C-alpha cells in the first residue's frame, strides 16, 4: 500500500526518522511539484471513472481543443 502524506516541514524530519526505523516501511521524499502532479492525475482518473459510470458528463475532445 502506498500513502501520500502532507506534513508541515518542521515536523516531517522527525516523522521520517520514525518511519525509517520500521523494517516494514520504505519512506521516500518527493518534491512538492511531483506531489501536486500525482494528486492532479488521481483527480483526473477519478473523473474519468465517474464519466464512464455515467455519473458525470464529459465534453467531446473537439470542444475541448476549440476552447484552447
DORO-750169 format. One record per residue (C-alpha): residue in one letter; x, y, z. Coordinates in steps of 0.2 Angstrom, whole numbers, padded with zeros to 4 digits, always signed. Layout:
# DORO-750169
AXYZ...
//
This chain:
# DORO-750169
X+0000+0000+0000X+0006+0017-0004X+0001+0033+0006X+0004+0051+0002X+0006+0062+0017X+0006+0081+0018X+0016+0086+0033X+0022+0103+0039X+0041+0105+0036X+0046+0107+0054X+0038+0090+0059X+0042+0080+0043X+0060+0075+0048X+0055+0068+0064X+0041+0058+0056X+0053+0051+0043X+0065+0045+0055X+0051+0036+0065X+0045+0028+0048X+0063+0023+0043X+0065+0014+0059X+0051+0002+0055X+0058-0013+0045X+0042-0015+0035X+0041+0003+0029X+0050+0011+0015X+0050+0030+0016X+0055+0041+0002X+0053+0060+0000X+0046+0068-0016X+0046+0086-0022X+0030+0097-0020X+0028+0098-0038X+0028+0079-0040X+0015+0078-0026X+0004+0090-0034X+0006+0081-0051X+0001+0065-0043X-0014+0072-0035X-0020+0080-0051X-0018+0064-0061X-0028+0055-0047X-0042+0068-0048X-0042+0066-0067X-0043+0047-0066X-0057+0048-0053X-0067+0060-0065X-0064+0048-0080X-0071+0034-0069X-0087+0044-0065X-0089+0049-0083X-0088+0030-0089X-0101+0026-0075X-0112+0039-0082X-0112+0049-0065X-0103+0064-0073X-0105+0071-0091X-0089+0073-0101X-0086+0085-0115X-0080+0080-0133X-0062+0082-0137X-0065+0093-0151X-0075+0105-0140X-0060+0105-0128X-0047+0109-0141X-0058+0123-0148X-0058+0131-0131X-0039+0131-0131
//
